[in-house]
């Protein structure tokens, strides 16, 4: 049976921690949330119990969502959030081609580089918007997420983004406009490179990186390297000091288990290629040394053989 779509429908592509967080908070303000994914355990949990959200205050609530495994089960979607891992973006793009309305909009808030371009290649620039978020979330069980710090959603300029941004604000997310999408992307890469791989390698929550002297030093070095690569490309980062930006994010999401650590714990593929890998390759092109990011890249890849 096809899923009925209306003006309140939000399609969320993905079933991980951030996808569940957005599903819960949008459903809480009256959105008709449809989740598209392929993780069997996650989808079954969402069918059985809805999406479960544990707030930062310890409160817990469940919100009903609709679940589909094939994009053809719905059509005419106006609002879509792409929240899958970078290596799954091409598949998400082909799925959205089957169900996104001609005047619909897909917003990517994913980690890593190249996601926007992959979506635009299939859907066209008119139907794709770009943003980043520093909001933290930890998946406790399939379909059950704990919010781990209220971050920021920075949105690139797009003429059709206003209605979707309004829904996100109503759901309690903090929104800012950031028209320079390249600066936005590299700002997130700097922060991700400083926090995600190190937290995954040490198997600690984000805030612990600030408490361990050596870990803190490595985090700062990774942030500086990534920022140097951005500056070499003429990119003006959305913050004056990359170290302060990374530290601030780690502090705001202190209790959060990073998405990369969650992947490592589940034995899943990580996004290290789209984060440290991209930084190292760009550094080689511009003759900027990136030894810390290279080591993080290699070590995280070594975790999976």
C-alpha positions as CSV (number, residue, x, y, z in Angstrom):
1,X,0.0,0.0,0.0
2,X,1.3,3.4,-1.0
3,X,2.0,6.0,1.8
4,X,-0.2,9.0,1.5
5,X,1.7,12.3,1.3
6,X,0.4,15.7,2.4
7,X,1.7,19.2,3.0
8,X,3.0,18.0,6.4
9,X,5.0,15.0,5.2
10,X,8.7,14.8,5.9
11,X,10.6,11.9,4.3
12,X,13.7,11.1,6.3
13,X,16.3,8.9,4.4
14,X,18.2,7.0,7.1
15,X,17.6,5.1,10.3
16,X,20.7,6.1,12.4
17,X,21.0,8.3,15.5
18,X,20.6,11.7,13.8
19,X,17.8,10.4,11.5
20,X,15.9,9.1,14.5
21,X,16.4,12.4,16.4
22,X,15.0,14.5,13.5
23,X,12.2,12.0,13.0
24,X,11.2,12.3,16.7
25,X,11.4,16.1,17.0
26,X,9.5,16.7,13.7
27,X,6.8,14.2,14.6
28,X,6.5,15.9,18.0
29,X,5.3,19.1,16.3
30,X,2.8,17.4,14.0
31,X,4.8,16.5,10.9
32,X,3.8,13.3,9.1
33,X,7.2,11.5,9.2
34,X,8.0,8.8,6.8
35,X,11.3,6.9,7.3
36,X,13.0,5.3,4.3
37,X,15.8,2.8,5.1
38,X,17.2,-0.7,4.7
39,X,18.4,-1.5,8.2
40,X,16.0,-4.3,9.2
41,X,16.3,-4.1,13.0
42,X,15.9,-0.3,12.9
43,X,12.9,-0.4,10.6
44,X,11.2,-3.1,12.7
45,X,11.8,-1.1,15.9
46,X,10.2,1.9,14.3
47,X,7.2,-0.1,13.1
48,X,6.7,-1.7,16.5
49,X,7.3,1.2,18.9
50,X,7.6,4.4,16.9
51,X,10.8,6.4,17.2
52,X,11.8,6.7,20.9
53,X,13.6,9.8,22.1
54,X,15.3,10.3,25.4
55,X,15.9,14.0,26.0
56,X,18.9,15.6,27.6
57,X,16.8,15.9,30.8
58,X,16.2,12.1,30.9
59,X,12.6,12.2,29.8
60,X,11.5,9.6,27.3
61,X,8.7,9.6,24.7
62,X,7.7,7.7,21.6
63,X,6.4,9.2,18.4
64,X,4.6,7.3,15.6
65,X,6.3,7.3,12.2
66,X,5.6,5.4,8.9
67,X,8.2,3.1,7.5
68,X,9.1,2.2,4.0
69,X,11.9,0.2,2.4
70,X,11.3,1.2,-1.2
71,X,11.0,4.7,-2.5
72,X,8.2,3.6,-4.9
73,X,6.0,3.2,-1.8
74,X,5.4,6.9,-1.8
75,X,5.5,9.8,-4.3
76,X,5.1,13.6,-4.5
77,X,7.3,14.2,-1.4
78,X,8.0,17.9,-0.9
79,X,10.3,17.8,2.1
80,X,13.1,15.2,2.4
81,X,16.1,15.1,4.8
82,X,19.1,13.0,3.7
83,X,20.8,11.6,6.8
84,X,22.6,8.5,5.6
85,X,26.3,7.8,5.7
86,X,28.3,9.3,2.8
87,X,28.9,6.0,1.1
88,X,25.2,5.5,0.8
89,X,24.4,8.9,-0.8
90,X,24.4,7.7,-4.4
91,X,21.8,5.2,-3.5
92,X,19.7,7.8,-1.6
93,X,19.8,10.0,-4.6
94,X,18.4,7.3,-6.9
95,X,15.7,6.6,-4.3
96,X,14.7,10.2,-4.1
97,X,14.5,10.4,-7.9
98,X,11.6,8.0,-7.6
99,X,9.6,9.8,-4.9
100,X,10.6,13.5,-4.7
101,X,8.0,15.9,-6.2
102,X,9.0,18.0,-9.1
103,X,8.9,21.0,-6.8
104,X,10.3,19.1,-3.8
105,X,13.5,19.7,-1.9
106,X,16.0,17.3,-0.4
107,X,18.2,18.8,2.3
108,X,21.5,17.1,3.2
109,X,22.8,17.5,6.7
110,X,25.4,14.7,6.3
111,X,28.9,14.5,7.4
112,X,31.8,14.5,4.9
113,X,32.4,15.9,1.5
114,X,30.7,15.1,-1.8
115,X,27.2,14.4,-0.6
116,X,25.6,17.6,-2.1
117,X,27.3,17.0,-5.4
118,X,26.1,13.3,-5.6
119,X,22.5,14.4,-4.9
120,X,22.6,17.3,-7.4
121,X,24.0,14.9,-10.1
122,X,20.7,13.0,-9.9
123,X,18.1,15.4,-8.7
124,X,19.4,18.8,-10.0
125,X,20.4,21.8,-8.0
126,X,16.9,23.2,-7.9
127,X,15.8,20.2,-5.7
128,X,18.8,19.9,-3.4
129,X,19.8,22.1,-0.4
130,X,22.9,22.0,1.7
131,X,23.4,22.3,5.4
132,X,25.4,21.0,8.3
133,X,24.5,20.3,11.9
134,X,26.5,20.0,15.1
135,X,23.6,18.5,17.1
136,X,24.6,15.4,18.9
137,X,22.7,12.1,19.2
138,X,23.5,8.6,20.4
139,X,21.6,5.5,19.2
140,X,20.7,3.5,22.4
141,X,18.9,0.7,20.5
142,X,17.4,0.4,17.0
143,X,14.8,3.1,16.8
144,X,15.7,4.6,20.2
145,X,17.9,7.7,20.4
146,X,19.2,10.0,23.1
147,X,19.9,13.6,22.4
148,X,23.4,14.5,23.4
149,X,23.7,18.2,23.2
150,X,21.8,21.0,21.3
151,X,24.0,22.1,18.4
152,X,23.3,24.3,15.5
153,X,21.9,23.8,12.0
154,X,23.6,26.0,9.4
155,X,21.8,26.2,6.1
156,X,23.1,27.3,2.7
157,X,21.1,29.7,0.6
158,X,18.3,28.1,-1.5
159,X,15.1,29.8,-2.7
160,X,12.9,26.9,-1.7
161,X,14.3,26.3,1.7
162,X,12.1,28.6,3.8
163,X,9.2,26.2,4.5
164,X,11.5,23.4,5.6
165,X,13.6,25.7,7.8
166,X,10.3,26.8,9.4
167,X,9.5,23.2,10.3
168,X,13.0,22.7,11.8
169,X,12.7,25.9,13.9
170,X,9.2,24.7,15.1
171,X,10.8,21.4,16.1
172,X,13.2,23.4,18.4
173,X,16.3,23.3,16.2
174,X,18.6,26.3,16.3
175,X,18.9,27.6,12.7
176,X,21.4,30.0,11.1
177,X,21.8,31.1,7.5
178,X,25.2,30.5,6.0
179,X,25.1,31.3,2.3
180,X,28.8,30.2,1.6
181,X,28.3,26.5,1.3
182,X,32.0,25.7,0.7
183,X,32.9,27.4,3.9
184,X,30.1,25.6,5.6
185,X,31.3,22.2,4.4
186,X,34.9,22.8,5.3
187,X,33.9,24.2,8.7
188,X,32.1,20.9,9.5
189,X,35.1,18.9,8.1
190,X,37.5,20.7,10.5
191,X,35.3,19.9,13.5
192,X,34.6,16.3,12.4
193,X,38.3,15.6,11.7
194,X,39.2,16.8,15.2
195,X,36.5,14.8,17.1
196,X,35.1,11.8,15.2
197,X,38.2,9.7,14.4
198,X,39.9,10.3,17.8
199,X,36.7,9.5,19.7
200,X,36.4,6.3,17.6
201,X,40.0,5.2,18.2
202,X,39.9,5.9,21.9
203,X,36.3,4.7,22.2
204,X,35.3,7.6,24.4
205,X,32.5,10.2,24.3
206,X,33.3,13.6,22.8
207,X,33.8,15.4,26.0
208,X,36.5,13.0,27.2
209,X,38.8,14.3,24.4
210,X,39.0,17.6,26.3
211,X,40.0,15.9,29.6
212,X,42.9,13.9,28.3
213,X,46.0,16.0,27.7
214,X,47.4,14.0,24.8
215,X,44.0,13.5,23.1
216,X,43.3,17.2,23.4
217,X,46.6,18.0,21.8
218,X,45.9,15.6,18.9
219,X,42.4,17.1,18.5
220,X,43.8,20.6,18.2
221,X,46.5,19.5,15.7
222,X,43.9,17.8,13.5
223,X,41.7,20.9,13.5
224,X,44.7,23.1,12.6
225,X,45.7,20.9,9.7
226,X,42.2,20.8,8.2
227,X,41.9,24.5,8.6
228,X,45.3,25.0,6.8
229,X,44.1,23.0,3.9
230,X,40.9,25.0,3.7
231,X,42.8,28.3,3.8
232,X,45.2,27.1,1.1
233,X,42.1,26.7,-1.2
234,X,41.0,30.3,-0.4
235,X,38.1,29.1,1.7
236,X,37.0,31.4,4.5
237,X,36.0,29.2,7.4
238,X,32.8,30.1,9.3
239,X,34.8,30.6,12.6
240,X,38.0,32.6,13.4
241,X,39.8,29.8,15.3
242,X,39.4,26.1,14.3
243,X,40.6,24.9,17.7
244,X,38.1,26.9,19.6
245,X,35.3,25.7,17.2
246,X,36.3,22.1,17.7
247,X,36.6,22.5,21.5
248,X,33.2,24.2,21.7
249,X,31.5,21.4,19.8
250,X,33.1,18.7,21.9
251,X,32.0,20.6,25.0
252,X,28.4,21.1,23.8
253,X,28.2,17.4,22.9
254,X,30.3,16.1,25.8
255,X,28.1,13.1,26.5
256,X,27.6,12.2,22.8
257,X,29.0,9.0,21.3
258,X,30.2,10.3,17.9
259,X,28.7,8.8,14.8
260,X,32.1,7.3,13.8
261,X,32.4,5.6,17.2
262,X,28.9,4.2,16.9
263,X,29.8,2.8,13.5
264,X,33.0,1.2,14.9
265,X,31.0,-0.3,17.8
266,X,28.5,-1.8,15.3
267,X,31.2,-3.1,13.0
268,X,29.8,-0.8,10.2
269,X,31.6,1.1,7.5
270,X,32.8,4.6,8.7
271,X,32.9,7.9,6.9
272,X,36.6,8.4,7.4
273,X,37.3,8.5,3.7
274,X,34.8,11.4,3.3
275,X,36.4,13.3,6.3
276,X,40.1,12.8,6.9
277,X,40.6,11.2,3.5
278,X,39.3,14.3,1.8
279,X,41.5,16.5,3.9
280,X,44.6,14.5,3.2
281,X,44.0,14.4,-0.5
282,X,43.3,18.1,-0.7
283,X,46.4,18.7,1.4
284,X,48.5,16.7,-1.1
285,X,47.2,18.8,-4.0
286,X,48.0,22.1,-2.2
287,X,51.3,20.9,-0.6
288,X,49.9,21.2,2.9
289,X,51.2,18.5,5.3
290,X,48.5,16.6,7.2
291,X,50.3,13.9,9.2
292,X,47.7,13.8,12.0
293,X,44.7,13.5,9.7
294,X,46.6,10.9,7.6
295,X,47.3,8.8,10.7
296,X,43.7,9.1,11.8
297,X,42.5,8.0,8.3
298,X,44.8,5.0,8.3
299,X,44.1,3.9,11.9
300,X,40.3,4.1,11.5
301,X,40.5,2.1,8.2
302,X,42.7,-0.4,10.0
303,X,39.9,-1.0,12.5
304,X,37.9,-2.8,9.8
305,X,40.8,-4.7,8.3
